[in-house]
Amino acid sequence: MSRLEEPKELRTEVMTLNVGPQHPSTHGVLRLVIKMAGEEVLEVQPHVGYLHTGFEKNMEHRTYLQNITYTPRMDYLHSFAHDLAYALAVERLVGAEVPPRAQTIRIILNELSRIASHLVFTGTGLLDFGALTPFFYCFREREAILDLFEWVSGQRFHHNYIRIGGLKNDLPEEFIPELKKFLDTFDYRVDEYEGMFRESPIFYERARDVGVIPPEVAIHLGLTGGSLRASGVNYDVRKAYPYAGYETYEFDVPLGERGDVYDRMIVRIQEMRESARIIRQAVERLEPGPIRDPNPQISLPPRHLLETSMEAVIYHFKLVTEGFHPPKGEVYVPTESARGELGYYIISDGGSMPYRVKVRAPSFVNLQSLPYACEGHQFPDLVAILASLDPVMGDVDR
């Protein structure tokens, strides 16, 4: 063709692209069906179910005590949140009274678990932007938290430490001193790796005004957690519907202004500092005392009593083999996990197993906002937007 001739009109055909369910950038076993015109994303359809475990249905065929095994496996990054939410729901059904020491320890471990989850979010999220160094910094602090969990429960994941009416065991002697060492350096460490990216012009251009979710859209789609607060909506279950004694702690709720990827990243950085602030208050008020409801119809008797008390042996046998029988009724308890509002809806028919268990999992609901946030952006922006919503697929598929 002569250079003087006018080129024919260029046409771009719409292409359908599958991202996942095994692609490393999908943050879990998630499949995204994307329609693209060139590099522009026209439509996104999330397809879930590739990690379906049937936890909710299995919990209806296990006793209330046995279900403690299932709860931490849904959100494996903030597993204490599921443990606590389930325990609170069952405790409301049976009328259990949790001792103050157990309440305080629950707060400490739940907020530590929130920090650990946000560290994974920050490290892997920035990794999707091409920033490698913050990943190692974040996981350095996370390893210290997992060491604390291992001292308490014997496990780094799936802790199974919270029990109906209290806790499995008391804290080991070395826990509080090591926790204080961690807290002494944590805020400085957060400042250190936040300074590596917050003012970076590359991060700013990749994150600012990308994946904007206005507050009215976020509310309409049921978005909760840091992703909702990044849109400027002041909703935190710990403030709106306090539980486990959160109303007695002083902490702020960080808010964003634009609801973009930048705000969703920064809000969670700020939330880590607030969690550390809550933990410091809890450590100061931690007093000696019992860690379980003494009611033998709810809590297993202390192990030393099994050697001297036949009554304790009988209660132990009945709880382990049969469980307890809450009265007929239903309950829903909302809590604030690292991803948003997490609630357990439980129906009791008077038996030793729940008649119905339904989990209001924030990751599942938050994914509704992905198509809206991605439309009109470039394909590389899709990966950043997905990371900023912080989904955990075990929390989605259940």
BELPEJO-V154605 format. One record per residue. N is the residue number from 1. PSI is psi in degrees with one decimal (999 if undefined). OMEGA is omega in radians with two decimals (* if undefined). D_LAST is the distance of its C-alpha to the last C-alpha in Angstrom with 2 decimals. Layout:
{{N | PSI | OMEGA | D_LAST} {N | PSI | OMEGA | D_LAST}}
This chain:
{{1 | 134.5 | 3.12 | 59.57} {2 | 145.9 | 3.13 | 62.13} {3 | -20.1 | -3.12 | 60.99} {4 | -14.6 | -3.13 | 62.82} {5 | 145.8 | 3.09 | 60.69} {6 | 133.4 | 3.13 | 57.79} {7 | 148.6 | 3.08 | 54.39} {8 | 155.9 | 3.14 | 52.45} {9 | 130.7 | 3.12 | 49.53} {10 | 133.6 | -3.14 | 46.37} {11 | 137.3 | 3.10 | 43.48} {12 | 121.6 | 3.12 | 39.82} {13 | 145.5 | 3.09 | 37.62} {14 | 128.6 | -3.11 | 34.03} {15 | 136.3 | 3.05 | 31.79} {16 | 126.5 | -3.05 | 28.22} {17 | 133.3 | 3.05 | 26.29} {18 | 124.2 | 3.02 | 22.96} {19 | 112.2 | -3.07 | 21.41} {20 | -176.4 | 0.20 | 18.72} {21 | 4.2 | -3.11 | 16.39} {22 | 10.9 | -3.11 | 18.16} {23 | 135.7 | -3.05 | 20.43} {24 | -18.4 | -3.10 | 20.73} {25 | 3.3 | -3.08 | 21.03} {26 | 6.1 | 3.03 | 17.65} {27 | 48.6 | -3.14 | 15.97} {28 | -176.2 | -3.09 | 13.22} {29 | 76.3 | -3.12 | 12.47} {30 | 137.5 | 3.09 | 13.29} {31 | 128.3 | 3.07 | 16.11} {32 | 123.0 | 3.04 | 18.65} {33 | 115.0 | -2.98 | 21.45} {34 | 134.0 | 2.98 | 24.39} {35 | 126.6 | -3.03 | 27.81} {36 | 145.5 | 2.96 | 30.52} {37 | 100.4 | -2.98 | 34.25} {38 | -121.7 | 3.10 | 35.52} {39 | -3.7 | -3.09 | 33.48} {40 | 133.2 | 3.12 | 32.53} {41 | 120.0 | 3.13 | 29.03} {42 | -35.4 | -3.06 | 29.51} {43 | 143.0 | 3.09 | 26.03} {44 | 129.4 | 3.06 | 22.43} {45 | 108.1 | 3.07 | 19.66} {46 | 135.2 | 3.06 | 16.12} {47 | 117.0 | -3.08 | 14.33} {48 | 177.6 | 3.08 | 10.57} {49 | -4.6 | -3.11 | 8.61} {50 | -13.0 | -3.14 | 10.32} {51 | 22.6 | -3.03 | 7.63} {52 | 128.0 | -3.08 | 5.57} {53 | -17.6 | -3.14 | 5.34} {54 | 28.7 | -3.10 | 5.66} {55 | -45.9 | -3.07 | 5.41} {56 | -45.4 | -3.14 | 6.71} {57 | -37.9 | 3.10 | 9.29} {58 | -34.3 | -3.13 | 10.22} {59 | -20.6 | 3.10 | 10.98} {60 | -5.5 | 3.13 | 13.39} {61 | 21.5 | 3.06 | 15.30} {62 | 156.4 | 3.11 | 15.85} {63 | 164.9 | -3.14 | 18.24} {64 | -35.3 | 3.12 | 17.55} {65 | -38.8 | -3.12 | 18.84} {66 | -27.1 | -3.08 | 16.83} {67 | -14.3 | 3.07 | 13.47} {68 | -27.3 | 3.12 | 14.54} {69 | -32.1 | -3.06 | 13.57} {70 | -38.6 | -2.91 | 9.79} {71 | -42.9 | -3.07 | 9.73} {72 | -11.7 | -3.07 | 11.12} {73 | -4.7 | 3.11 | 8.85} {74 | -56.1 | 3.05 | 6.11} {75 | 93.0 | -3.00 | 9.13} {76 | -6.8 | 3.07 | 11.57} {77 | -29.9 | 3.07 | 14.34} {78 | 60.3 | -3.00 | 14.61} {79 | -29.7 | 3.11 | 13.24} {80 | -26.5 | 3.13 | 16.08} {81 | -43.8 | 3.11 | 14.84} {82 | -40.7 | 3.08 | 11.85} {83 | -46.6 | -3.08 | 14.41} {84 | -43.8 | -3.11 | 16.93} {85 | -43.1 | 3.12 | 15.14} {86 | -45.5 | -3.14 | 14.16} {87 | -42.4 | 3.14 | 17.69} {88 | -39.0 | -3.14 | 19.37} {89 | -45.8 | -3.13 | 17.96} {90 | -38.8 | 3.12 | 19.07} {91 | -33.7 | 3.09 | 22.28} {92 | -34.4 | 3.10 | 23.13} {93 | -45.0 | -3.03 | 22.79} {94 | -7.3 | -3.13 | 25.09} {95 | 33.1 | -3.14 | 27.29} {96 | 148.8 | 3.10 | 26.94} {97 | 113.2 | -3.10 | 29.07} {98 | 126.4 | 3.14 | 27.84} {99 | 153.4 | -3.11 | 30.91} {100 | -40.5 | -3.13 | 31.77} {101 | -42.1 | 3.12 | 31.51} {102 | -39.9 | 3.10 | 27.95} {103 | -44.5 | -3.11 | 27.09} {104 | -41.7 | 3.11 | 28.76} {105 | -38.5 | 3.08 | 27.11} {106 | -43.1 | 3.13 | 23.65} {107 | -46.7 | -3.11 | 24.76} {108 | -49.4 | -3.06 | 26.08} {109 | -36.5 | 3.13 | 23.04} {110 | -41.4 | 3.14 | 20.62} {111 | -34.2 | 3.02 | 22.94} {112 | -41.8 | 3.13 | 23.47} {113 | -35.0 | 3.08 | 19.78} {114 | -43.8 | 3.11 | 19.87} {115 | -44.9 | 3.14 | 22.87} {116 | -39.9 | 3.12 | 21.34} {117 | -44.4 | 3.13 | 18.43} {118 | -29.8 | 3.08 | 21.09} {119 | -39.6 | 3.06 | 23.22} {120 | -42.5 | 3.11 | 20.70} {121 | -47.3 | -3.10 | 20.39} {122 | -47.6 | -3.09 | 24.20} {123 | -49.0 | -3.12 | 24.99} {124 | -32.0 | 3.10 | 22.74} {125 | -44.1 | 3.10 | 23.40} {126 | -27.1 | 3.05 | 27.11} {127 | -35.0 | 3.08 | 26.79} {128 | -21.8 | 3.05 | 25.76} {129 | -6.9 | -3.10 | 29.03} {130 | 6.2 | 3.14 | 30.93} {131 | 110.7 | -3.05 | 31.55} {132 | -40.0 | -2.99 | 31.22} {133 | -45.6 | -3.13 | 32.95} {134 | -26.4 | 3.11 | 30.65} {135 | -45.7 | -3.13 | 27.79} {136 | -37.0 | 3.11 | 29.88} {137 | -45.9 | -3.11 | 30.94} {138 | -41.4 | -3.11 | 27.43} {139 | -19.9 | 3.02 | 26.27} {140 | -47.7 | 3.12 | 29.48} {141 | -36.7 | -3.13 | 28.51} {142 | -37.5 | 3.11 | 24.92} {143 | -38.1 | 3.11 | 26.37} {144 | -38.9 | 3.12 | 28.51} {145 | -42.4 | 3.13 | 25.59} {146 | -32.5 | 3.04 | 23.75} {147 | -41.0 | 3.09 | 27.10} {148 | -42.2 | 3.11 | 27.16} {149 | -37.2 | -3.14 | 23.75} {150 | -37.9 | 3.07 | 25.07} {151 | -39.3 | -3.05 | 28.17} {152 | -50.7 | -2.97 | 26.33} {153 | -12.3 | -3.06 | 23.63} {154 | -1.8 | -3.10 | 24.73} {155 | 146.7 | 3.09 | 21.61} {156 | -26.1 | 3.07 | 20.92} {157 | 161.2 | 3.00 | 17.11} {158 | 64.0 | -2.87 | 14.89} {159 | -32.2 | -3.13 | 17.89} {160 | 44.6 | -3.03 | 17.38} {161 | -34.2 | 3.13 | 20.45} {162 | 138.6 | 3.12 | 20.01} {163 | 160.1 | 3.05 | 20.94} {164 | 118.5 | -3.13 | 21.42} {165 | 0.1 | 3.14 | 24.78} {166 | -131.3 | -3.06 | 25.07} {167 | 162.6 | 3.11 | 24.48} {168 | -51.9 | -3.13 | 24.68} {169 | 167.9 | 3.02 | 27.84} {170 | 168.0 | 3.14 | 30.12} {171 | 140.8 | 3.02 | 30.36} {172 | 159.2 | -3.05 | 32.53} {173 | -35.4 | -3.05 | 35.91} {174 | -5.7 | -3.02 | 35.34} {175 | -55.6 | -3.06 | 32.17} {176 | -44.8 | 3.08 | 33.92} {177 | -41.4 | 3.12 | 36.67} {178 | -34.8 | 3.09 | 34.29} {179 | -41.6 | 3.12 | 32.11} {180 | -37.0 | 3.07 | 35.32} {181 | -42.3 | 3.12 | 36.25} {182 | -44.8 | -3.10 | 33.01} {183 | -30.4 | -3.12 | 33.49} {184 | -29.8 | -3.08 | 37.12} {185 | -7.4 | -2.96 | 36.30} {186 | -48.6 | -3.10 | 32.92} {187 | -39.5 | 3.11 | 34.27} {188 | -41.7 | -3.14 | 36.84} {189 | -40.7 | 3.11 | 34.35} {190 | -43.9 | 3.08 | 32.22} {191 | -37.0 | -3.07 | 35.47} {192 | -53.2 | -3.10 | 36.33} {193 | -17.8 | 2.99 | 33.51} {194 | -38.8 | 3.13 | 33.12} {195 | -17.6 | -3.13 | 36.79} {196 | -22.6 | -3.05 | 36.12} {197 | -26.1 | -2.98 | 34.23} {198 | -41.5 | -3.13 | 34.60} {199 | 7.8 | 3.13 | 38.18} {200 | 126.1 | 3.13 | 37.77} {201 | -29.6 | 3.12 | 39.16} {202 | -49.0 | 3.12 | 36.88} {203 | -41.2 | -3.11 | 33.70} {204 | -45.8 | -3.12 | 35.26} {205 | -32.3 | -3.13 | 36.05} {206 | -22.9 | -2.99 | 32.64} {207 | -32.1 | -3.08 | 30.70} {208 | 131.5 | -3.14 | 33.04} {209 | 24.6 | 3.06 | 32.78} {210 | 130.3 | 3.12 | 29.96} {211 | 42.1 | -3.09 | 26.86} {212 | 130.4 | 3.05 | 28.36} {213 | 105.7 | 3.14 | 26.33} {214 | 155.4 | -3.08 | 28.84} {215 | -39.9 | -3.12 | 28.02} {216 | -35.6 | 3.09 | 28.37} {217 | -41.3 | 3.13 | 25.96} {218 | -42.4 | 3.12 | 23.40} {219 | -43.0 | -3.13 | 23.70} {220 | -35.4 | -3.11 | 23.64} {221 | -1.2 | 3.11 | 20.35} {222 | 19.4 | 3.14 | 18.69} {223 | 139.3 | 3.10 | 18.66} {224 | 177.6 | 3.09 | 18.53} {225 | -156.8 | -3.12 | 19.14} {226 | -30.5 | 3.13 | 21.55} {227 | -35.4 | 3.08 | 21.22} {228 | -43.4 | -3.12 | 22.53} {229 | -27.1 | 3.06 | 25.15} {230 | -23.6 | 3.09 | 26.33} {231 | 5.0 | 3.07 | 27.40} {232 | 5.4 | -3.13 | 29.56} {233 | 119.4 | -3.07 | 27.65} {234 | 84.5 | 3.11 | 28.12} {235 | 113.1 | 3.06 | 24.98} {236 | 122.9 | -3.06 | 23.49} {237 | -32.1 | 3.14 | 21.92} {238 | -26.3 | 3.08 | 23.90} {239 | -42.0 | -3.05 | 27.01} {240 | -43.6 | 3.13 | 26.25} {241 | 75.8 | -3.02 | 24.77} {242 | 145.7 | 3.14 | 25.65} {243 | 160.0 | 3.06 | 23.98} {244 | 19.9 | 3.10 | 24.74} {245 | 11.6 | -3.13 | 28.15} {246 | -24.0 | -3.12 | 27.34} {247 | -14.1 | -3.13 | 30.17} {248 | 1.2 | -3.11 | 32.63} {249 | 147.8 | 3.09 | 31.82} {250 | 121.9 | 3.06 | 33.41} {251 | 153.9 | -3.14 | 31.37} {252 | 160.2 | 3.09 | 31.38} {253 | 103.9 | -3.14 | 28.74} {254 | 139.6 | -3.13 | 29.31} {255 | 148.6 | 3.01 | 29.55} {256 | -176.2 | -3.11 | 30.14} {257 | -35.8 | -3.02 | 32.62} {258 | -18.4 | -3.12 | 31.70} {259 | 31.6 | 3.14 | 27.90} {260 | -176.0 | -3.13 | 28.15} {261 | -39.1 | -3.14 | 26.69} {262 | -50.1 | -3.12 | 29.45} {263 | -38.5 | -3.13 | 28.69} {264 | -30.9 | 3.07 | 24.95} {265 | -47.0 | -3.05 | 25.94} {266 | -37.4 | 3.14 | 28.74} {267 | -40.4 | -3.12 | 26.96} {268 | -30.7 | 3.02 | 24.48} {269 | -44.5 | 3.14 | 27.51} {270 | -33.3 | 3.12 | 29.16} {271 | -32.0 | 3.10 | 26.19} {272 | -39.7 | 3.11 | 26.46} {273 | -38.6 | 3.12 | 30.06} {274 | -35.9 | 3.09 | 29.25} {275 | -41.7 | 3.08 | 26.74} {276 | -35.7 | 3.10 | 29.56} {277 | -41.4 | 3.10 | 31.88} {278 | -42.4 | -3.12 | 29.77} {279 | -41.0 | 3.13 | 29.60} {280 | -40.9 | 3.11 | 33.39} {281 | -39.8 | -3.13 | 33.96} {282 | -39.5 | 3.13 | 31.77} {283 | -38.4 | -3.12 | 33.68} {284 | -31.5 | -3.09 | 36.94} {285 | 2.9 | -3.11 | 36.14} {286 | 117.4 | -3.11 | 34.65} {287 | 153.5 | 3.08 | 36.97} {288 | 151.7 | 3.13 | 37.32} {289 | 179.0 | 3.13 | 36.05} {290 | 158.5 | -3.12 | 33.69} {291 | 3.5 | 3.13 | 29.97} {292 | 151.7 | 2.98 | 28.84} {293 | 126.1 | -3.08 | 29.69} {294 | -6.4 | -3.13 | 32.71} {295 | 114.8 | -3.08 | 31.91} {296 | -13.0 | 3.10 | 31.87} {297 | -7.1 | 3.13 | 29.90} {298 | -45.7 | -3.04 | 26.84} {299 | 143.0 | 3.04 | 27.40} {300 | 139.4 | 3.13 | 28.51} {301 | 154.5 | 3.09 | 32.22} {302 | 144.5 | -3.02 | 33.48} {303 | -35.9 | -3.08 | 33.99} {304 | -23.7 | 3.12 | 37.74} {305 | -23.0 | -3.12 | 38.26} {306 | -20.2 | -3.12 | 37.17} {307 | -16.6 | -3.03 | 40.47} {308 | -15.7 | -3.02 | 42.69} {309 | 116.0 | 3.07 | 41.07} {310 | -34.4 | 3.10 | 40.46} {311 | -41.2 | 3.11 | 38.78} {312 | -38.3 | 3.11 | 36.21} {313 | -39.0 | -3.13 | 35.63} {314 | -47.0 | 3.11 | 35.11} {315 | -41.7 | 3.12 | 32.58} {316 | -45.6 | -3.12 | 30.72} {317 | -44.5 | -3.10 | 30.75} {318 | -40.0 | -3.14 | 29.58} {319 | -41.3 | -3.09 | 26.65} {320 | -41.0 | -3.05 | 25.43} {321 | -34.2 | -3.03 | 25.99} {322 | -32.5 | -3.06 | 25.35} {323 | -175.1 | 3.11 | 23.82} {324 | 169.1 | -3.04 | 25.00} {325 | 96.1 | 3.07 | 25.18} {326 | 154.1 | 3.07 | 24.39} {327 | 161.1 | 3.12 | 26.48} {328 | 139.9 | 3.14 | 25.29} {329 | -177.3 | 3.13 | 23.70} {330 | 155.9 | -3.08 | 20.73} {331 | 146.0 | 2.98 | 19.65} {332 | 125.6 | 3.14 | 17.69} {333 | 114.3 | 3.07 | 18.04} {334 | 143.5 | 3.05 | 17.42} {335 | 174.2 | -3.12 | 17.55} {336 | 104.8 | 3.06 | 18.01} {337 | 179.1 | 3.13 | 15.71} {338 | -18.1 | -3.10 | 16.90} {339 | -8.4 | 3.12 | 15.09} {340 | -157.0 | -3.07 | 16.13} {341 | 119.1 | 3.11 | 15.71} {342 | 122.7 | -3.12 | 12.93} {343 | 149.1 | 3.07 | 13.41} {344 | 124.6 | 3.04 | 12.61} {345 | 119.1 | -3.05 | 14.18} {346 | 133.6 | 3.03 | 15.41} {347 | 129.6 | 3.08 | 18.07} {348 | 133.9 | 3.03 | 20.47} {349 | 12.6 | -3.13 | 22.93} {350 | -4.5 | -3.14 | 24.94} {351 | -176.9 | -3.13 | 23.50} {352 | -5.9 | 3.10 | 22.12} {353 | 144.9 | 3.11 | 18.55} {354 | 139.8 | 3.09 | 16.72} {355 | -36.6 | -3.12 | 17.36} {356 | 137.3 | 3.05 | 14.34} {357 | 124.1 | 3.07 | 11.38} {358 | 127.6 | -3.11 | 9.88} {359 | 124.4 | 3.01 | 8.43} {360 | 91.0 | -3.04 | 10.42} {361 | 125.6 | -3.06 | 8.71} {362 | -35.1 | -3.11 | 11.74} {363 | -39.7 | -3.13 | 10.68} {364 | -45.7 | -3.12 | 9.50} {365 | -40.3 | -3.08 | 12.83} {366 | -28.1 | -3.14 | 14.89} {367 | -17.9 | 3.10 | 14.53} {368 | -26.6 | -3.07 | 16.65} {369 | -10.0 | -3.07 | 19.55} {370 | -47.3 | 3.13 | 19.61} {371 | -41.3 | -3.14 | 21.84} {372 | -44.4 | -3.05 | 24.21} {373 | -28.0 | -3.03 | 24.55} {374 | -22.1 | -3.03 | 25.23} {375 | 128.1 | 3.10 | 27.71} {376 | -5.4 | 3.13 | 31.21} {377 | 174.3 | 3.11 | 30.43} {378 | 161.5 | -3.11 | 31.08} {379 | -43.5 | 3.11 | 28.65} {380 | -27.9 | 3.10 | 28.82} {381 | -29.6 | -3.12 | 27.91} {382 | -42.0 | -3.14 | 24.60} {383 | -41.5 | 3.13 | 23.41} {384 | -40.2 | -3.13 | 24.64} {385 | -44.0 | 3.11 | 23.08} {386 | -43.6 | 3.12 | 19.57} {387 | -37.7 | -3.08 | 20.12} {388 | -20.3 | 3.09 | 21.42} {389 | -14.6 | 2.99 | 18.29} {390 | 54.1 | 3.10 | 16.48} {391 | 148.6 | 2.96 | 12.91} {392 | 121.3 | -2.97 | 10.45} {393 | -26.3 | 3.01 | 8.18} {394 | -29.4 | 3.08 | 5.69} {395 | -22.0 | -3.10 | 5.91} {396 | -51.8 | -2.96 | 5.93} {397 | -38.7 | 3.07 | 3.84} {398 | 999 | * | 0.00}}
